[in-house]
Amino acid sequence: MQTYLSKLILRGVRLIANIRLWVIRGCAAIIIFFAAPVGSYLQLPLFRGYPNNGLVWAQSGWRQGDVVTYFDARDLRCVELTEREVVFCSGGGIYRLDRLTAAPIEPWLSGVGREKAILLTNGRLLLWHPNSMTLWLAAGGSLYYYRWDIERWGVVEGFSAADVHSLGDAGFYIAAEAKDRQTLIDPYLFRALGAPDEKYDTIRWQGQRGWKPHSYPYYQTTDIYLRFNPDDGKISDWEFNDYKPVYDILDENYDRRYICYPGLGVGIANERNLSLEIVQPGPAGSDVKSIVLGSDGLIWVGGDNAKDNDGLSQFARKTGRWKRFGWRLTPGLKSQRVWDATLSADNLYLATDFGLSICRLSDFTIRTLDRFDGLHGAALRALAIADGYLFIGGDYGVNRLSLPAGPVFKSGSKKLDDMKAAQMTSDGDTVWVAGVQGLYRGEPDGRWTFVGGEDVIGDEPARAVFITPRKLFVGGSRGVRVLDRRTGQWSAIPTQAYLGGGGTICFAANDSLLWAGSTGGLYRYNFKHGDWRSYSTNQGLPAVRIQRLMLEADTLWIGTPKGLTRFLWNRPGRDE
């Protein structure tokens, strides 16, 4: 009896202590809520980086949706349910679905909230904590958290998650379990508290403690090339490749099971009709060298994705779904290396290592032209449409194709026939070709003119070229040269702090801004103010190498080796 009373008294003391603690936290939260905006506005040091107070909204003017990267998320490792979303972690980042409709929503490759963006790659564990409305991610040696109330990411300072194999929801706390220890994490102060002093019997675990291999109902796959094995959930494709599930979770509210198939995609099983759909989470291989914006809401993406056997990807903006076209399952597409692409009427033209692929979109039939059809060589790099012709540049010269489907002619100039072309642009009638031999201009009457001279780019290789109604931009190793098309005068843009030591790869421009992609990052030049601004992984870009730029009103589409990035460059209110 005495022991029972002692335990009861001890529990009462703990309850009073917890109530006191929560009252103190509540008062602190109220003070912080009203003080943070003032502190941020006045630029007080307290509100610019204190690691454990959660004031991450005062550290960055960027929002989570300002920079969105679509990446290959087939390296799936874990899945978790939040209030409204289904969240997957992978080697490439976080892939998300709407829980109500199972439709894809914007993925997260980087998280904003601190002075530098947090890369959310190499994640292996996810946990949703409903009491604090926070999402927890174990990636590498760090434990990250996402605060849903202020839409900001943070990291638990001083805690190593390198050997953590399970995360658990312990009510008021987060439990992190490693091989030889358990640690409690405070989800409100975002710090490690140490080992628990009492046993928690009702922890909901994610990770090794939360999932074991098991059998499944017999699901009928919606893809005729895939076969499902209910004994262990394994899927086999037509090439006899096997994909085993590494994690799954059942959403009882909507009768769906979400299954992680590394190397294949996301499995969405309908528990009512026992069907299984495999969703492709992102472009193939993530490498993006070409971007084509279609008027029908489709975006075509190509790159050097040879190891993934899928060189061409299609993104539907309305549905958020990706579709891949590999050379093994797409008749006529002979290469998975797509270096450039352009669209004309109903035809999509692809510059590949095996020649020019012409895709008729109405029935998606593909025909590939090579040296036997009149091309100088099969290794193509650049395309441009001008004066009813498709100009084709590659490692072995420049050709032109009479639209829509041929025949193929030589360029009309001996120098162009031997030119190694890197990039092309046109204004409807005139075509400009940049390459190792410099810059050439092609006129509607078939004449070609070498654009050189020390006041332009000299004899150095022209790596990038872009045209607007008023200006022509040429990039080389010595910087950027600009041609005023109204006056015919050339000028140079100051480049002392430009390109981060790298070379120009691509341009995009409008009347007020020039965007330059290089091997060292993304750069923006303001014509009015005459200054440069740089963007890198600190602002959420997936890589510093920028391979393609496409400007669409207030949106800049960026191609990198790690995915397709959508950058809302002109969002009002953002302090850069």
N, C-alpha and C positions, 0 to 999 in steps of 0.2 A: 504494500500500500504506500509505504514511504517512497519507494523507487518510482512508482507511478506519479505521485505528487511532485517529486523532484523533476521528472521529465515534463510534466505539465507546466510547472513554473518556468523551466528553462525555455519551453516553446513560447510561453507568454512574453518572456524577456526578449526573445528573438523577434517576435511579432512587433513589439513596441519599437525595437531598434530599426526594423525594416520600415515601419510607418514613418519614423523620424527621418530616415534616409530618403524616402520617397518625397516627403514634404520639402526637404532641403533641395532635392533635385528639381522638383516642380517650381520652386521659387527661382532657382538658378536658371531654369529654362525660360521662365517669363522675362527675367532680366536680360538674358541673352537675346531673346526674340526681339525686344525693343531696342536694345543697345547696339546689336550688330549692324543694322543699316546705317546708324549714325557713325559708328566707328569706322565702317567701310568708307563712308562718304568723306570723313575727315582724314582717312588714311592713317589711322592709329595703329601702332605696331601690334597691339594685342589681337587685332582682328585681321592680320595679314598672314598668319601661318602657325598659330599655336596648335600643336599636333593633336591634342586629345580633347579639345572642346567641341569638335564637330562643326566649327564655323567655316566650313569649306566654301560656302557660297560667297564669302567675302574675299576669297583668294583668287578667283578667276572670273572674268567677264564672259566666258564661253559657256554655252549650253550644250547638253548632251547631244542634241540634234543638229548642231552647227556643222560638225564633221562626221559623216556616216560612211563607213567603208564596208563594201560587200566583198566578202572573201570566201575562199573555199573552206567550208566548215565540216568537211566529211570526217575529220579526225575527232569524232565525238567521244566524250568520256563520261559525262554525267548529265542528268536531267532533273529538274525540280519544278514544282508548281508554286506560283505566287497567287495573289488574289485574282489577277486578271490575265496572267501570262504563263506560258510554258517556256522555261529557260534552259538552254543547253550550253555547256562549256566544252570547248574544243581547243586544239593546239593553235588555231587561228584566231580565236576570240569567242564571244558569246553570241549564239544564235537564238532568236526569239520567235515564238508563235503567239497569236491571240488565243486565249484559252476558250473563248466562246465559239469562234469560227474555225480555229486551227489554221488561220491564214498567217503567212509570214509578216512580221513587222521589222522595223529597222534593227539590224544587228549592232552589236557593240564590239569594236576592236580596241577602242581606247576609252577611258573614262575621264571626264573633266571634273574639276573641283579643287585641285591643288594648283600650285604655280606651274607645274608641268603635268601634262596629261599622263595618265596611268595606262600602260599597255596591259590589256586584259588577255593576253595570249598565254598559252601553256597552262590553262586552267584544268584542274582535275577533280575538284569538289565544289558543289553548290549547296547552299542551305538558305531557305526562306524562313525568317523569324517574324511571325505575324504580330507578336506583342510590340516589337519596336519598329515594325514595318521596314525592315532592312534585309537586303540580300547579301549573303556572304560567299566569297570566292577564295578558294585556296589555289594559288598559282605560283609555281616555283617555290621560293622560300618565304613568300609573303602571304598575309591574310588580308584581303581587301573587303570593304563593305560599301554598299550602295544605299544611301538614304532616300527613300521614295518620297519623303515629304518635301525635300528641297532639291531633289534630282542631282545629287552630287556624290562622287566617289571619294573614299578615303582609305587609309591603310592603318592597321594596328601597329603602332610603333613599338619596337623592342621585343617583338614576338616572332620567333622563327617557325614557319609552317612547313619546313622542308620535309619533315618525316611524318606529318599529320596525314593519317589515312581515313579519318572519319570526322564529320562535323555533326553535332547534335543540337536539337532544340530542347533545352532544359527549363523551359518556362521563362523565368526572368533572365536567364543567362544563356550563353552559347558554350557548348562543350566541344573541345577539340581534343581528339584522342590520337596519340602516337603509339609506337610500339611499347614503350615503357612508362608512359605517363598520361594523365588527363589534366587538362587545363580549362578553367572557366574564364570566359571572356565576357566583360560587361558590354552589352549591346547599346548602352546609352552614353557611357564615357569612352567607349572604344579602346579598352586597355585590358591586358591580361591580369587576372586576379590570383592566379596560382592554382594549386590542386584543390579540389573540392574537399570540404571537411565533413561531408555527409554523403550518403549514397543516394543517387537519383535513379529511381526505378522506372520512370515514365519518359525517358528521353527518346525522341524520334530521331533516329540516326540516318545520315546520308553518307555513303561511302562503303567501306568494307563491312561495317557493322549494320548497314541498312539494306544491302542487296546481295543475293546469292544467285547463281545460275539455277534456272528452273524450267519446267515445261510450259507450253502455251496451248491455247485452243488452236484448232486448225484454221488459220487465216488463208483466205483466197487472195493472192496478190493481184493488183490491178495491172501489173506489167507482165506481158506474156513471156518475157525473156528471163523472169525470175521465178525460182521455185522455193517454197517455204517448208521447213521441217519443224513440226510442232514439238518434237521431243526436246530440242534444245534451243529453238528459235532461229536456227541457222538458215541463211538464205544463200542459194547457189545461182550463179548467172549462167548465160549460154556458153561462156568460155570455161566453165567448171571452176570458177573462183568462188570460194566460200567466205561468207561474212558472218561472224558470230556476234550476238548482242553482248555488250559489256555493261549495259544498265538499262533499266526501263522503269516506268512509273505509271500507275493506273489512276486516271482521273474519273472518279466515281460520279462526279456531278454531271459529266457530259458523255459518259460511257466510251471513253477513248483510252487507249494505252499508247504511250510514246516510248519508242525503242531506239537506242543508240546503236547504229551499225557503223563502226569505224571503217573508212574507205569506201562506203556506199552512200550513206545519207541517213535521213531521219525516217524512221518507220512510224506511221500513224495508223493504228489498228482500231477499227470500229467494232466495239464489243457487241453491238446489236445484230449487224449482218455479217460479222466475222470476215471483214475485208481488210486488206493491208495495203496501204499506199506508201511508196518510197518517195520522199521529197528531196530534191537536190538543193542543198543549202549553200548557194552561192555559185560564182563562176568556177570554171574548171581550172584547177592549178593556181589560181589567184593572179598569175602574171597577165597584165593588161598593157598591150602595145597599141591597140586600135579601138576607137569608140565611134559608133555611128548612132545618131539620134534619129529614130524614125518618126514620121508624122502620126503613126498609128499607136503611139505610146510604148513602142518597143525600143529597147536599146540593145545593139549588137556589140559584143565585146570579143576581141581576139587577142591572142598572145602566144608566147613560146611555152606551151604546156605539153611538150612531147611525152614526158613521163606519165601524164594522166590520160593520154590518148583522146583528149577532147580539146581541140584548138579553138572552137567557136562556141560562144554562149549567147543566149538570148534572155533578156530581162524584161518582164512585163510589169510596167509601173502600176497598173490598176490592181493586180493581184499580188504583186511582190514575189512572184514565182520565177525561178530560173529553169532554163532548159538548155541541155548541152547537146552538141552535135559532134560526136567523135567520128574519126575517119573510118572506123571499123563498122559502124552501124549507119553511116550516111553515105550512100552510093554517090560517087563522083567527087567527094571530098578526099583528096589524096594526101593531105598533109595536116598535121595538128599544130603547125607553126604558122600563125597568121600575123603578119607584120603591119599590114595596113588594110583598110576597108573603106568603101564608099558606096553610096546608094544613088541609083538613078531610076526613076519610075518604079517598075516592078522588079528590078534586078539589084541584087547585092553582089558587089565585086570584092574579091578577097585576094590580096597579094600574099602568096605563100612560098615556101621553099621548093614546092613542086610545080609552080606555075601560077597562072591566073585562074581562079575558080569563079565561075559565073553562076549565081544561085537565083533561080526564078522563084520568087516568093509565093506566087499564086498556087503552085503545086509543089514547091520546094524540091525541084529537080536541079541538080548541080552538074555542070560540065566544066572540066579543067583543061586549059590550054597550056601547052609547053613549047619546047623548041621546034617540035615537028609542025606546030601551027604558026610558026613565023616569029616567035619570041627570040630575042638574043640569048636568053638563058632562063633557067627555071627559078633561080634565087631572086625573088622580087621583094622590094622594100617599100615602094611608095606609089600612090595612085592620085590622080587628079582629073577632073572633067572640065573640058574647055572646048567650045566651038564644035559641039557634036561628036567629040572624040574622048575616049578614055586614054589618058597618057599613063604609061606603065614604066616605072623605073626600077632597076635592080642592080645587081652587082656587075652585070655584063652589058649595060646599055639601056637606052630608052626606046620604047615602042609606042605606037598609038593604035587604038582599037576603034573601029567605026561602030558607034553605038547602034543597037544595044548589044549585039553578039558577034560582031566581026564584019569583015576580015581584019587581020593584024597587018600593020604596015611598019616600016622603019620610021625613025623620027624625022628624016629628011636632012639630017646633018651628020657628017662623019664623026665630028667631035662628040655628039650626043650618043651616037651608036656605040662608042667606046667608053662612055661615062659611067662611073660608079655613083648612082644616085642614092641620096640619103632621105630627101624629103621633097614634096611638091606642094604647090598651092596654085589657085587660079581665081580669076574674077569673072569667069564666064566666057571671055574671049581669049585672054592672054594667060599663058601658063608659065610658072617660074619653077625651075629645077635647081635644087641645091645638092651639091655632091663634093666628092674629093677634088674634082677639077675646078671647083668654084661655083659661080652662080650664072645661070643662063635664062634668057627670056625668050619664049616662043610666041610669035605673032600669029594672028588668024590666017595670014597668007602663007604660012609655012616657014618663014624666015626665023632663024635663031641668032640671038645676039649674046655675046659674052659680056657680063657685067663685072668689070674689074677696076683696076686702078688703085693706087695707094690710098686715095681718099675714100674708097668704099671698103672693100675687105682685102685688098691686095690679092696675092696668089694663094692665100690660105684656104683650106677646105671650108665650104659652107655647110654647117651641120643642121641648121633649122631655117625655115622660111615661112612667113605668114603674111597674109594680105587683108587689108580692110579697105573700105571705099576711099579713104584719104591717105593711108600710109602702107608701106611695105617694110617688114622687119626681117633682117637677116642676122643670124647668129653664127659666130665662129669662135675660135679660141681666143681672139683678142677682144671679144665683147659683142655689142649689138650695134648694128648700123640701121639707120632709118631713112627711107626714101619718101619725101613728100611728093605725092603723086600729082598734086596741083601745080607745084613749082618746078618739079624735077630735081630738087636739091637734096643732097645726102647730108646726114648729120650722124653724130655718134652719141649714144647715151652713156653718161659717166658710169663706170663699172668698178670703182676702186673697192667697194665692199660688196661686190656682186658675185653671185653664183657659188659662194662658199668654197672657192678653189676648184670647182668642177666646170665642165663644159656644157654649153647649151644643147638641149635635146629637142625642145618643142616650145611653141608660143601659142598664146591666145590673147586677143586684144579687143577693146572697143574704143570709143572716142576719147575716153578719159584715162584708161588704165591699160597697161601691158603686163601680161602674166608670162613669166618665163620659167620653164622647167629645166632642171639641170641634174647633174649627178650629185649635187650637194644640197638639193632642196627646192622649194617653190619660192619664187620671188615675184613681187608686184611693184611695178613702177608707176608712179602718179605723174602724169604729164604736167598737171597744173602746179604741183608743189616741187617737182623735180627730185623726188626722193624714192628710195627703195625700202621695201618692207619684206622680211623673210618669214617663211613658215616651214616648220619641220615636224618631227615627231613630238616636240614639246607642245604643239597645238593640236595633236591628235592624228597627224598624217601617219599612215602605216609604214612608210619608208621615205628615205631622203632622195632616192632616185626617182625622178619624175619622167615618165616615158611618153605621156600623151595628155594634152589639154583640150577641152571642149567647153566653150563658154555658151551658156544658155540663160539669157537675162541675168537674174541675180544668183544663178547657180553655176558653179564651176565644176565640171566633171574631170577627174584626175585619174590617169592610169599609172599604176605603180607595179613593181614586181610582187606586191603583196595584196593586190585587190583593186577594185574600182571604188573611188572615193567621190562622194557628193559633198561639196563645200558650199555652204550658204554664205557667200563672201560679203553680202550687203545687208545683213540683218541689222535693223535699227536698234540702237541702244547698247551694242556691244563695244566695250572699251578694249581695244587691242594694245 
